Amino acid sequence: MSRGVPEPKLTAMDAMIDKLTGAIFLFQLTVVVVLGAAGNIWKDMEARKQWYVKYDDNEPWYQILVIPLRFELLCSIMIPISIKVSLDFVKSLYAKFIDWDDDIYDLENDTPARAANTAISEDLGQVEYILTDKTGTLTENKMIFRRCCIGGTFYGNESGDALRDVELLNAVANNSPNVIKFLTVMTLCNTVIPIKSPTGPILYKAQSQDEDALVNAAANLHMVLVSKNGSNAEIHFNRRVMQYEILDILEFTSDRKRMSIVILDCQSGKFFLLSKGADEAMLPCAYSGQKTKTFVDAVDKYAQLGLRTLCLGWRELEPEEYTKWSQSFKEANSSLNDREWKVAEVCQKLEHSLEILGVSAIEDRLQDGVPETIEILRQSGINFWMLTGDKQSTAIQIALLCNLISSEPKGQLLHINGKTQDEVARSLERVLLTMRITSSEPKELAFVVDGWALEIILSRYTEAFTELAVLSKTALCCRVTPSQKAQLVKLLKSCDYRTLAIGDGGNDVRMIQQADIGVGISGREGLQAARAADYSIGKFRFLKRLILVHGRYSYNRTAFLSQYSFYKSLLICFIQILFSFLSGIAGTSLFNSVSLMAYNVFYTSIPVLTTVLDKDLSEKTVMQNPEILLYCQAGRLLNPSTFAGWFGRSLYHAIIIFLITIHAYANEKSEMEELSMVALSGSIWLQAFVVTLEMNSFTSVQLLAIWGNLIAFYVLNFFISSIPTSGMYTIMFGLCRQPSYWITLVLISGVGMGPVLALKYFRYTYRPSVINILQKAERSRGPMYTLLNLESQLRSDKDSMMVAGSTAPAKNKSSVYEPLLSDSPMASRRSLAPASSFDIFQPAHSRTSHPRNIKAN
């Protein structure tokens, strides 16, 4: 019921590709209109004067549309239709790489990683905010009963284990009334099903790990739930058998924050209401006159230890009261309109005047590797929000343990509290003012807000809270409901952040579906989250590899593939456009339809698909240097600037191919088919070199695809040239026997790739990015630097160059690298540097102040 209908998810890269496609479409229309008009003008002014061209003087009016339509057909491949097919293919491979990754296989639970959504892998590399659940996500969800407070008496404080507390064991042996009531609520107020195993001990099946821990703890204290048959429950306690009939179950809801049951004691015939829930939901329901200060202190004390707390209570019901209430409860449950609201209202009429029996404290340990994972992901520029249903003190302790927040003096935690609108408004204003003042300081600031204050904020102070969300790198939201989790995700998405939500339970489903990327943990609360998520993993620590390795590689590969697809289509279209100026702007095609079809389907598609195997850096280097994820978060490999570079490259290469081809064959009595084949061969040669140059690593599969494809081009054209009816009969045989053909191709490749190689060499040598520096370290097999010590290495390089008399290169290195060490990705992602995809971060002296700049520690 929490799942709802998931919204379709569009990655940031897909959105950018759509925008670029729209721009190319407008450019295509411009070309068609301009050349169509020019063609008609030349036709009327020049073509009719030529003796070899015959036009009818009485042409119908629609003849004016013929030339524009021809250019529309020539430019139709300017937008590569195959790009969607290619992207879907490689994205499905990205998903398979995740499924096949043994490093994110949970051996403990025999759970592999699973990619349910094959379309958003590259978004993993652009995550800026992670919103995480606590229980079962950061923690193991292995609940252990540690301490309790019953009737004002604390148990387990000295030993840390209430089940071994001698005082509690004596109270159980002596049949202490308060202790017996407390254990009865622990045993019965749940949905646990006891199962007798063949070996003897009773096993319990519970929907919640808290209930499982409470029932097992009660069993260890000799109050054993033996059986539940329908509405009948049997308990064994100190050699006594107690029979109860469970009459009604008041299920837990995120609004009421408590669960209750109504039972009938079969021995005494009395009715009882048993309740357990959060302290803020239970303590106000205490009977008038009961002193609850001891229980409040117990809750605070246990919460400061990072323990999960529950308050337990009960009261005896009069038969008449129960009979009247039961009728109302049945009517509410059978209502067809507003059933949930009516049930909650009826439950409220019974859950009052409770005798608060005590407080239970349950330990839930952190998963292995959680602090390290959070620390590494924060180094990569990712911000964390923890959304939990636990109380504030418990959440703060867990956040300290897993490195989400830092204690004084390194960090500061700001509290947003209040029960009324005025109190919440003042608290929010105070925290926001503090954030504005201290945002430029190196101190780590975070804020914590509870569910009640959050409800008021989201309904009335959304704008101020949005500003606070932008300024804060870390937030703790406590006592939040599933709907509030989804609202917080939506709020961050409205700020144009890429969000990832991770959880393990059914209450996290709405949050997971609302986020740009949903990750579910196959945990002890079932598979609801894992089935609703885009990706499922066995442990939280696997998120590090999922983002840094799979997400980053997917982004880099998709960025190249998409831009290359536009490049190869623009290249062939520009050649066609240039040829039109030699053919009277009549829209005549230089290439035949077979060549154009094979160009997109066979000649250029296979090599680029091997980019799924390309790695600019090894996985080890990527994991050691999480800061390089900033490139992906800022979208520096696919943006209008980098696309303009590919657009210019395609135009330059088209001009080179056309001019050299025309110059080589213009003075010969060449057939148009020969001219077409030379231009096509030049395009294929250039693209083989382009793909080779842009690859960072090579495998035998990649080399075979690139150069084997070039060989296949000649094999296929030799075959076509041997067919008399193909229209290209003997063309390729004749060309390959001409030295001028091979000289032309060598000139095209040299002139076309020369400037590209020179620019790449200059940037790699004198203006290296962080990626280039790490690549050098890998390829030289020298010491592997991390981003923490690269700055000192660059300074030593600068000093050595000063000795040699040349300091400029070192200055360039330092200026390129300095902002990476000082700025978060939030500042850089909003203004795309026009320099290049290699020189990613602007020099420090050229950066302007930005309200979203957050100094890294």
C-alpha positions in Angstrom: 0.0 0.0 0.0 3.0 2.3 0.6 4.4 1.6 -2.8 2.0 3.5 -5.0 2.7 4.2 -8.7 6.4 5.0 -9.3 7.2 7.9 -11.5 9.3 7.3 -14.6 12.9 8.3 -14.0 15.0 10.4 -16.4 18.7 10.6 -15.8 20.5 13.9 -15.9 22.5 12.6 -18.9 19.3 11.7 -20.8 17.9 15.1 -20.1 21.1 16.7 -21.5 21.0 14.4 -24.6 17.4 15.5 -25.2 18.4 19.1 -25.1 21.3 18.6 -27.4 19.0 16.7 -29.8 16.6 19.6 -29.8 19.5 22.0 -30.6 20.6 19.7 -33.5 17.1 19.6 -34.8 16.9 23.4 -34.8 20.3 23.5 -36.6 19.0 20.9 -39.1 15.9 23.0 -39.8 18.1 26.1 -40.3 20.3 24.2 -42.8 17.3 22.9 -44.7 15.7 26.4 -45.0 18.9 28.2 -45.9 20.2 25.7 -48.4 16.7 25.1 -49.8 16.3 28.8 -50.4 19.8 29.0 -51.9 19.1 26.1 -54.1 15.9 27.6 -55.5 17.7 30.9 -56.1 20.6 29.3 -58.0 18.1 27.2 -59.9 16.3 30.3 -61.2 19.3 32.4 -61.8 22.0 30.0 -63.0 20.6 26.5 -63.6 18.1 27.5 -66.3 21.0 29.0 -68.3 22.9 25.7 -68.5 22.5 23.7 -71.7 22.5 20.4 -70.0 19.7 21.3 -67.5 16.1 21.4 -68.7 13.3 22.9 -66.6 9.7 23.3 -67.5 8.8 27.0 -67.5 5.3 26.2 -66.3 6.2 24.3 -63.1 3.5 23.9 -60.5 3.9 25.9 -57.3 5.0 23.0 -55.1 8.2 22.6 -57.1 9.7 25.2 -54.8 9.5 22.6 -52.0 11.5 19.9 -53.9 15.0 21.2 -53.1 14.3 21.8 -49.3 12.8 18.3 -49.1 15.9 16.9 -50.7 18.1 18.6 -48.1 15.8 17.4 -45.4 16.4 13.8 -46.6 20.2 14.5 -46.7 20.2 15.9 -43.2 17.8 13.3 -41.7 20.7 11.3 -40.2 22.0 14.4 -38.5 20.1 13.2 -35.4 21.4 9.7 -34.9 18.3 7.5 -34.5 20.7 4.6 -33.4 21.8 6.5 -30.3 18.8 5.3 -28.2 19.4 1.7 -29.3 23.1 2.0 -28.5 22.5 3.6 -25.1 19.9 1.0 -24.2 22.3 -1.7 -25.2 25.3 -0.5 -23.2 23.1 0.4 -20.2 21.8 -3.1 -20.1 25.5 -4.2 -20.0 26.2 -1.8 -17.1 23.4 -3.4 -15.2 24.8 -6.9 -15.9 28.2 -5.7 -14.6 26.5 -4.9 -11.3 24.8 -8.2 -11.2 28.0 -10.0 -11.9 30.2 -8.1 -9.5 31.5 -10.5 -6.8 32.9 -7.6 -4.7 29.3 -6.5 -3.9 28.1 -10.0 -3.2 26.9 -10.5 0.3 28.4 -13.9 1.3 26.9 -13.8 4.8 23.3 -13.8 3.5 24.1 -15.3 0.0 22.6 -12.2 -1.6 23.9 -10.8 -4.9 23.6 -7.2 -6.0 20.7 -6.7 -8.5 20.0 -3.9 -11.0 16.3 -3.8 -11.6 16.4 -0.6 -13.6 18.8 -0.7 -16.5 18.3 2.9 -17.6 19.9 5.0 -14.8 23.4 3.5 -14.2 25.1 6.8 -15.1 23.1 8.7 -12.5 24.9 6.7 -9.8 28.0 8.7 -10.8 26.2 12.0 -10.3 24.7 11.5 -6.9 24.9 14.6 -4.7 22.6 13.7 -1.8 22.1 10.3 -0.1 19.0 10.0 2.1 19.3 6.9 4.3 17.2 5.1 6.7 18.9 4.0 10.0 17.5 0.8 11.3 18.5 -2.1 9.0 20.3 0.2 6.6 23.1 1.6 8.7 22.6 -0.9 11.5 22.4 -4.7 11.4 18.8 -4.8 12.5 19.8 -7.6 14.9 18.0 -6.4 18.0 19.3 -7.4 21.4 17.5 -6.6 24.6 20.0 -4.8 26.8 18.3 -2.7 29.5 14.9 -1.8 31.0 13.3 0.3 33.6 10.3 -1.3 35.3 8.3 0.6 37.9 11.1 3.1 38.4 13.8 0.5 38.9 16.7 0.3 36.4 18.0 -3.1 35.3 21.1 -3.8 33.3 22.9 -0.6 34.0 25.9 -2.2 35.7 26.4 -5.3 33.5 25.0 -3.9 30.3 22.7 -6.8 30.0 19.4 -6.8 31.8 18.9 -10.5 31.2 21.8 -11.2 33.5 20.9 -8.7 36.1 20.5 -10.5 39.4 18.0 -8.0 40.7 15.7 -8.6 37.7 16.0 -12.3 37.9 15.1 -12.2 41.6 12.0 -10.0 40.8 10.9 -12.6 38.2 11.4 -15.5 40.7 9.4 -13.6 43.4 6.5 -12.9 41.0 6.9 -9.1 41.2 3.5 -7.7 40.0 5.1 -4.9 37.9 7.6 -7.2 36.4 5.0 -9.8 35.5 2.8 -7.1 33.8 5.8 -5.8 32.0 6.8 -9.2 30.7 3.2 -10.0 29.7 3.0 -6.9 27.5 6.4 -7.9 26.0 5.1 -11.3 25.2 1.6 -10.6 23.9 1.6 -7.1 22.4 2.9 -8.1 19.1 2.2 -10.1 15.9 4.8 -12.8 16.6 4.0 -16.4 15.6 5.7 -19.1 17.7 6.8 -22.2 15.8 7.7 -25.4 17.6 10.8 -26.9 16.0 11.3 -30.7 15.8 14.4 -30.4 18.0 12.5 -28.8 20.9 13.1 -25.1 21.2 10.5 -22.6 20.1 11.3 -20.3 17.2 9.5 -17.0 16.6 8.5 -15.4 13.3 8.1 -11.7 13.6 7.5 -8.9 11.2 9.6 -6.5 13.3 13.0 -7.3 14.8 12.0 -5.2 17.8 9.1 -7.6 18.6 11.4 -10.6 18.1 13.9 -9.2 20.6 11.2 -8.5 23.2 9.6 -11.9 22.9 12.9 -13.7 23.1 14.0 -11.5 26.1 10.7 -12.4 27.9 11.3 -16.1 27.1 14.8 -15.8 28.7 13.1 -14.4 31.7 10.8 -17.5 31.9 7.7 -16.0 30.3 7.5 -18.1 27.2 5.0 -17.6 24.4 4.2 -21.3 23.6 1.5 -21.1 21.0 -0.9 -18.8 19.1 -3.9 -20.6 17.6 -6.1 -18.1 16.0 -7.1 -15.7 18.7 -5.9 -17.9 21.6 -2.4 -17.5 23.1 -0.7 -19.8 25.7 2.1 -18.6 27.9 4.2 -20.6 30.3 5.6 -18.7 33.3 7.4 -20.3 36.2 5.7 -23.6 35.7 2.3 -22.0 35.3 0.2 -22.1 32.2 -1.7 -18.9 31.3 -4.4 -18.7 28.6 -5.4 -15.5 26.9 -7.8 -14.7 24.1 -6.7 -11.9 21.8 -9.9 -10.0 21.0 -8.7 -7.0 18.9 -5.4 -5.7 17.5 -4.9 -2.0 17.2 -2.2 -2.0 14.6 0.8 0.3 14.7 0.6 3.4 12.4 3.2 6.1 11.8 0.7 8.7 13.0 -0.2 7.0 16.3 3.3 5.6 16.8 2.0 2.8 19.1 0.4 -0.6 18.9 -2.2 -2.1 21.3 -4.1 -5.3 21.7 -7.2 -6.1 23.8 -7.0 -9.5 25.6 -9.3 -11.6 27.8 -7.6 -13.4 30.7 -9.2 -16.8 30.5 -8.5 -17.5 34.2 -10.0 -14.3 35.7 -12.4 -13.3 32.9 -11.0 -9.8 32.9 -10.4 -7.6 29.9 -7.0 -5.8 29.5 -5.6 -3.3 27.0 -1.8 -3.8 26.4 0.1 -1.0 24.6 3.7 -0.3 23.5 5.1 2.6 21.5 7.2 5.7 21.3 7.6 7.7 24.5 5.9 10.8 23.0 3.0 8.6 22.0 2.7 6.6 25.3 3.5 9.0 28.2 0.7 11.5 27.3 -1.7 8.5 27.6 -0.7 7.8 31.3 -3.5 8.0 33.8 -3.9 11.2 35.7 -1.6 11.3 38.7 1.0 8.8 37.5 4.6 10.1 37.9 6.3 9.6 34.6 9.5 11.6 35.2 11.5 8.4 36.0 10.4 7.0 32.6 11.3 10.2 30.8 14.8 10.1 32.4 15.2 6.5 31.4 14.2 7.2 27.8 16.8 10.0 27.6 19.5 8.0 29.3 19.0 5.0 27.0 18.8 7.2 23.9 22.1 8.8 24.7 23.6 5.3 24.7 22.2 4.8 21.2 19.6 2.3 22.3 16.1 2.0 20.8 13.4 2.6 23.4 9.8 1.6 23.8 7.4 2.5 26.5 5.0 -0.3 27.7 1.7 0.2 29.4 -1.7 -1.4 30.2 -5.0 -0.9 31.8 -8.0 -3.0 32.8 -11.2 -2.5 30.8 -14.7 -2.8 32.1 -16.8 -5.3 30.1 -19.4 -2.7 29.2 -16.7 -0.3 28.0 -15.1 -2.9 25.8 -18.4 -4.1 24.4 -19.4 -0.6 23.4 -16.0 0.2 22.0 -15.7 -3.1 20.1 -18.9 -2.3 18.2 -17.4 1.1 17.1 -14.2 -0.6 16.1 -15.9 -3.1 13.9 -17.9 -0.4 12.2 -14.8 1.7 11.6 -13.0 -1.3 10.1 -15.8 -2.1 7.7 -16.2 1.5 6.6 -15.6 2.2 2.9 -14.9 5.9 3.3 -12.0 7.3 5.4 -11.5 4.0 7.0 -8.0 4.7 8.3 -9.0 8.0 9.8 -12.1 6.5 11.5 -10.1 3.5 12.9 -7.5 5.9 14.3 -10.2 7.9 16.0 -11.8 4.8 17.5 -8.4 3.6 18.8 -7.8 7.0 20.4 -11.0 6.5 22.5 -9.5 3.4 24.1 -5.8 4.2 24.4 -6.0 6.5 27.5 -5.5 6.3 31.3 -2.8 3.7 30.8 -0.6 2.5 33.6 2.9 3.0 32.2 4.8 -0.1 33.3 8.3 0.8 32.1 10.8 1.3 29.3 12.7 -1.3 27.2 16.0 -0.5 25.6 17.2 -2.5 22.6 20.6 -2.4 21.0 21.0 -2.4 17.2 24.7 -2.4 16.2 26.2 -0.7 13.2 26.9 -2.8 10.1 30.6 -3.5 9.3 32.2 -0.8 7.2 29.5 1.9 7.6 31.7 4.6 9.1 34.3 4.1 6.4 31.8 4.0 3.6 30.2 7.3 4.8 33.6 9.0 5.2 34.7 8.0 1.7 31.4 9.1 0.1 31.6 12.4 1.9 35.1 12.9 0.5 33.6 12.4 -3.0 31.3 15.4 -2.4 28.1 13.6 -1.4 26.0 15.0 1.4 24.1 12.7 3.8 20.6 13.0 5.4 19.6 10.4 7.9 15.8 9.9 8.1 14.7 7.7 11.0 11.7 6.9 13.1 13.8 6.8 16.2 13.9 9.5 18.8 16.4 12.4 18.5 19.0 11.3 21.1 19.3 7.8 19.6 19.7 9.2 16.1 22.4 11.6 17.2 24.4 8.8 18.9 24.2 6.6 15.8 25.2 9.6 13.6 28.3 10.1 15.7 29.2 6.5 15.6 29.0 6.3 11.8 30.8 9.6 11.0 27.7 11.4 9.8 28.3 14.2 12.2 31.3 15.4 14.3 31.4 16.3 17.9 32.7 19.6 19.2 34.9 21.4 18.4 35.2 20.0 14.9 31.5 20.0 14.3 28.3 21.6 15.5 24.8 20.2 15.6 21.9 22.7 15.4 18.5 21.7 16.8 15.2 22.6 15.3 12.5 22.0 17.9 9.1 23.2 18.8 5.5 22.2 19.3 3.8 25.3 17.9 4.2 27.2 14.7 5.8 30.2 16.5 8.3 28.0 18.3 9.3 26.1 15.1 9.6 29.4 13.2 11.9 30.9 15.7 14.0 27.8 15.9 14.2 27.5 12.1 15.2 31.2 11.8 17.9 30.8 14.4 19.4 27.7 12.8 19.2 29.3 9.3 21.0 32.5 10.6 23.7 30.4 12.2 24.2 28.4 8.9 24.5 31.6 6.9 27.1 33.1 9.3 29.3 30.1 9.7 28.9 28.5 6.3 32.4 29.8 5.3 34.1 28.4 8.3 35.8 25.0 8.3 33.5 23.7 11.0 31.2 20.9 10.0 27.6 22.1 10.6 24.5 19.8 10.7 21.0 20.2 11.9 18.5 17.9 13.5 14.7 18.1 13.4 12.0 15.9 14.8 8.9 14.8 13.0 6.5 17.2 14.7 8.5 20.3 13.8 9.2 18.9 10.3 5.4 18.5 9.7 5.0 22.3 10.5 8.0 23.2 8.4 6.9 21.3 5.3 3.5 22.8 5.4 4.3 26.4 6.2 8.1 27.2 5.9 9.1 25.3 2.9 11.1 28.1 1.3 13.3 28.7 4.4 13.8 25.0 4.9 14.9 24.7 1.3 17.6 27.3 1.8 18.7 25.4 4.9 18.8 22.2 3.0 21.1 23.9 0.4 23.5 25.2 3.1 23.7 22.0 5.2 25.8 19.0 4.2 24.3 16.8 6.9 20.8 16.5 8.4 19.2 14.2 10.9 15.4 13.9 10.7 13.9 12.0 13.6 10.5 10.5 14.2 9.6 10.9 10.5 6.8 9.1 8.7 7.1 7.4 5.3 5.3 10.3 3.7 7.7 12.8 5.2 10.6 10.9 3.9 9.2 11.1 0.4 8.6 14.9 0.9 12.2 15.5 1.9 13.4 13.7 -1.2 11.1 15.7 -3.4 12.3 18.9 -1.7 16.0 18.2 -2.6 15.0 17.2 -6.1 13.3 20.6 -6.5 16.7 22.2 -5.9 18.1 20.3 -8.9 20.1 17.8 -6.9 20.6 14.2 -7.9 19.3 12.2 -4.9 19.8 8.6 -3.9 17.5 7.0 -1.2 18.5 3.8 0.5 16.4 1.8 2.9 15.5 -1.8 3.8 11.9 -1.8 5.0 8.4 -1.2 3.6 8.3 2.2 5.2 11.1 3.3 3.0 9.4 2.4 -0.3 7.9 5.8 -1.0 11.2 7.5 -0.4 13.1 5.0 -2.6 10.6 5.5 -5.4 10.6 9.3 -5.1 14.4 9.6 -5.4 16.3 9.8 -8.6 18.0 6.5 -7.6 16.4 4.0 -5.2 18.6 1.5 -3.5 17.1 -1.3 -1.4 18.9 -3.5 1.1 17.8 -7.1 1.3 17.5 -7.2 5.0 15.7 -8.7 7.9 12.5 -6.6 7.3 11.7 -8.4 4.1 12.2 -7.6 0.5 9.7 -4.7 0.1 12.4 -2.1 -0.3 14.6 -4.3 -2.5 11.8 -5.1 -4.9 10.7 -1.5 -5.2 14.2 -0.2 -5.7 16.3 0.4 -8.8 19.2 -1.4 -7.2 19.4 -3.9 -4.4 22.4 -4.7 -2.3 23.1 -6.9 0.7 25.0 -4.4 2.9 25.3 -0.6 3.1 29.1 -0.8 2.6 28.5 -2.0 -1.0 27.1 1.4 -1.8 30.7 2.8 -2.0 31.6 0.5 -4.9 28.2 0.9 -6.6 28.7 4.7 -6.8 32.4 5.2 -7.2 33.1 2.3 -9.6 29.9 1.4 -11.4 28.4 4.8 -11.4 31.5 6.6 -12.5 32.5 4.2 -15.2 28.9 4.3 -16.5 28.9 8.1 -16.6 32.2 8.3 -18.4 31.3 5.7 -21.0 27.9 7.0 -21.7 29.2 10.6 -22.1 31.6 9.5 -24.8 29.2 7.2 -26.5 26.4 9.8 -26.8 28.7 12.5 -28.1 30.5 10.2 -30.5 27.1 9.2 -31.9 26.3 12.8 -32.8 29.9 13.3 -34.1 29.7 10.5 -36.7 26.2 11.5 -37.9 27.2 15.2 -38.2 30.4 14.2 -40.0 28.6 12.5 -42.9 26.0 15.3 -43.1 28.6 18.0 -43.3 30.3 16.2 -46.2 26.9 16.0 -47.9 26.3 19.8 -47.3 29.8 20.7 -48.6 29.2 18.5 -51.7 26.0 20.4 -52.4 28.1 23.6 -53.2 29.7 21.6 -56.1 26.4 20.3 -57.4 24.4 23.4 -57.8 22.9 23.3 -54.3 20.4 20.9 -55.7 20.3 18.5 -52.8 22.1 15.7 -54.6 23.5 13.0 -52.4 27.2 12.1 -52.6 26.6 8.7 -51.1 24.2 6.0 -52.2 21.5 4.6 -49.8 23.4 1.4 -49.2 26.5 3.2 -48.0 24.5 5.5 -45.7 22.7 2.5 -44.2 25.9 0.5 -43.7 27.6 3.6 -42.3 25.4 3.8 -39.3 24.6 0.1 -38.9 27.9 -1.6 -39.5 30.9 0.7 -40.1 30.6 3.0 -37.0 28.4 1.3 -34.4 30.5 -1.7 -33.4 33.7 0.0 -32.4 32.0 2.5 -30.1 30.0 -0.1 -28.3 33.3 -1.5 -26.9 33.5 1.6 -24.7 31.6 -0.5 -22.1 35.0 -2.0 -21.4 36.9 1.3 -21.2 38.4 2.4 -17.9 40.3 5.7 -17.5 41.6 4.6 -14.1 41.8 1.3 -12.4 39.2 0.4 -9.8 41.8 0.5 -7.0 42.8 4.1 -7.9 39.2 5.2 -8.1 38.4 3.8 -4.6 41.6 5.4 -3.2 40.6 8.8 -4.7 36.9 9.3 -4.2 37.3 13.1 -4.9 37.5 12.5 -8.6 33.7 11.8 -8.6 33.4 15.6 -8.6 33.9 15.5 -12.4 30.8 13.4 -12.8 28.7 15.3 -10.3 29.5 18.6 -12.1 28.5 17.0 -15.4 31.8 18.0 -17.0 32.1 15.2 -19.6 28.7 15.9 -21.2 27.5 19.5 -21.5 27.0 22.1 -24.2 30.7 23.0 -24.0 32.0 19.5 -24.6 29.4 18.9 -27.2 30.5 22.1 -29.0 34.0 20.5 -29.1 32.6 17.4 -30.8 30.5 19.5 -33.2 33.6 21.5 -34.2 35.6 18.3 -34.6 33.0 16.8 -36.9 32.9 20.0 -39.0 36.7 20.2 -39.2 37.0 16.5 -40.2 34.3 16.9 -42.8 36.1 19.9 -44.4 39.4 18.0 -44.4 37.8 14.9 -46.0 36.0 16.9 -48.6 38.9 19.2 -49.6 41.5 16.5 -49.8 39.2 14.2 -51.7 38.2 16.8 -54.2 41.8 18.0 -54.6 43.0 14.5 -55.3 40.3 13.5 -57.7 39.0 16.7 -59.2 41.5 16.7 -62.1 40.9 13.1 -63.0 38.1 11.6 -64.9 36.6 10.1 -61.7 33.2 8.7 -61.4 31.0 10.0 -58.7 31.0 6.5 -57.1 34.8 6.7 -56.7 34.5 10.2 -55.2 31.9 8.8 -52.8 33.9 5.8 -51.8 37.1 7.9 -51.1 35.1 10.2 -48.9 33.5 7.3 -47.1 36.8 5.6 -46.6 38.3 8.7 -45.2 35.4 9.0 -42.7 35.9 5.4 -41.6 39.6 5.8 -41.2 39.2 9.0 -39.1 36.7 7.5 -36.9 38.9 4.4 -36.2 41.6 6.8 -35.0 39.2 8.9 -33.0 37.9 5.9 -31.1 41.4 4.7 -30.5 42.6 8.1 -29.3 39.6 8.5 -26.9 40.0 5.0 -25.4 41.9 4.9 -22.1 42.4 1.2 -21.8 42.6 -1.5 -24.4 41.6 -5.2 -24.4 41.7 -7.7 -27.3 38.0 -7.2 -27.7 38.3 -3.5 -28.2 41.3 -3.7 -30.6 39.5 -6.4 -32.6 36.3 -4.3 -32.8 38.1 -1.1 -33.9 40.6 -2.4 -36.4 38.7 -5.6 -37.3 35.8 -3.3 -38.2 38.1 -1.3 -40.6 39.1 -4.6 -42.3 35.5 -5.6 -42.5 34.7 -2.4 -44.2 37.0 -3.3 -47.1 35.8 -6.9 -47.1 32.2 -5.9 -47.4 32.9 -3.3 -50.1 35.0 -5.8 -52.1 32.0 -8.1 -52.0 29.6 -5.3 -53.1 32.0 -4.3 -55.9 31.9 -7.8 -57.3 28.2 -7.6 -57.9 27.4 -6.2 -61.4 24.0 -4.8 -60.4 25.1 -3.1 -57.2 25.9 0.2 -58.8 29.5 0.0 -57.4 30.8 -2.7 -59.7 34.6 -2.8 -59.7 34.8 0.5 -57.9 36.7 -0.7 -54.8 39.0 -2.9 -56.9 40.0 0.0 -59.0 40.5 2.4 -56.1 42.7 0.0 -54.1 45.1 -0.3 -57.1 45.6 3.4 -57.2 48.4 4.8 -55.0 46.6 8.1 -54.9 43.8 6.4 -52.9 46.1 5.4 -50.1 47.9 8.7 -50.1 44.6 10.5 -49.8 43.6 8.4 -46.8 47.0 8.9 -45.1 46.7 12.7 -45.7 43.1 12.7 -44.3 44.1 10.8 -41.2 47.3 12.9 -40.6 45.7 16.3 -41.2 42.5 15.4 -39.4 44.1 13.8 -36.3 47.2 16.0 -36.1 45.6 19.0 -34.3 43.6 16.7 -32.0 46.7 14.8 -31.0 48.7 18.0 -30.5 46.0 19.5 -28.3 45.6 16.3 -26.3 49.3 16.1 -25.8 49.6 19.7 -24.7 46.8 19.3 -22.1 48.1 16.0 -20.9 51.6 17.4 -20.5 51.3 21.0 -19.5 47.7 21.4 -18.3 46.9 18.0 -16.7 43.8 17.4 -14.8 43.7 15.3 -11.7 42.7 12.3 -13.8 45.7 12.8 -16.1 48.0 12.9 -13.1 46.6 9.7 -11.7 46.9 8.1 -15.1 50.5 9.0 -15.3 51.1 7.5 -11.9 49.4 4.3 -13.0 51.2 4.0 -16.4 54.6 4.8 -15.0 54.0 2.2 -12.3 55.4 4.6 -9.8 54.1 5.6 -6.4 50.3 5.8 -6.4 49.3 9.2 -5.2 46.0 10.1 -3.6 44.4 13.5 -3.7 45.5 14.2 -0.2 49.2 14.2 -1.2 49.0 15.2 -4.8 49.2 18.8 -3.9 52.6 18.4 -2.3 53.7 16.4 -5.3 52.7 19.2 -7.7 54.5 21.7 -5.5 57.7 19.6 -5.7 57.3 19.4 -9.5 57.0 23.2 -9.6 60.2 23.7 -7.6 62.1 21.3 -9.9 60.8 23.3 -13.0 61.9 26.6 -11.4 65.4 25.2 -11.1 65.3 24.2 -14.8 64.1 27.7 -15.6 60.6 27.0 -16.6 57.8 27.5 -14.0 54.8 28.0 -16.2 53.7 24.4 -16.5 53.9 24.0 -12.7 51.8 27.0 -12.2 49.2 25.6 -14.5 49.1 22.4 -12.6 48.8 24.1 -9.3 46.0 26.4 -10.5 44.1 23.5 -12.0 44.4 21.4 -8.9 43.8 24.0 -6.2 40.0 24.4 -6.4 39.5 20.6 -6.2 41.1 20.6 -2.8 39.1 23.5 -1.5 35.6 23.5 -3.1 32.6 21.2 -3.0 31.0 20.0 -6.2 28.0 22.2 -5.5 29.8 25.3 -6.7 31.3 23.8 -9.8 28.3 21.9 -11.1 26.3 25.1 -11.7 28.7 26.7 -14.1 30.2 24.5 -16.7 33.8 25.4 -17.6 34.1 26.1 -21.3 37.7 25.0 -21.5 37.5 21.3 -22.2 36.6 17.9 -20.7 40.3 17.5 -19.7 40.9 20.7 -17.8 37.8 20.4 -15.7 38.2 22.7 -12.7 38.7 26.4 -13.3 41.8 28.1 -11.7 41.2 29.4 -8.2 41.7 33.1 -9.2 38.9 32.8 -11.8 36.2 31.5 -9.4 33.5 33.8 -8.2 31.9 33.5 -4.8 28.7 31.4 -4.8 26.2 31.1 -2.0 26.3 27.3 -2.3 30.1 27.1 -1.9 30.9 24.9 1.1 34.5 24.7 2.2 35.7 21.1 2.6 37.5 20.2 5.7 
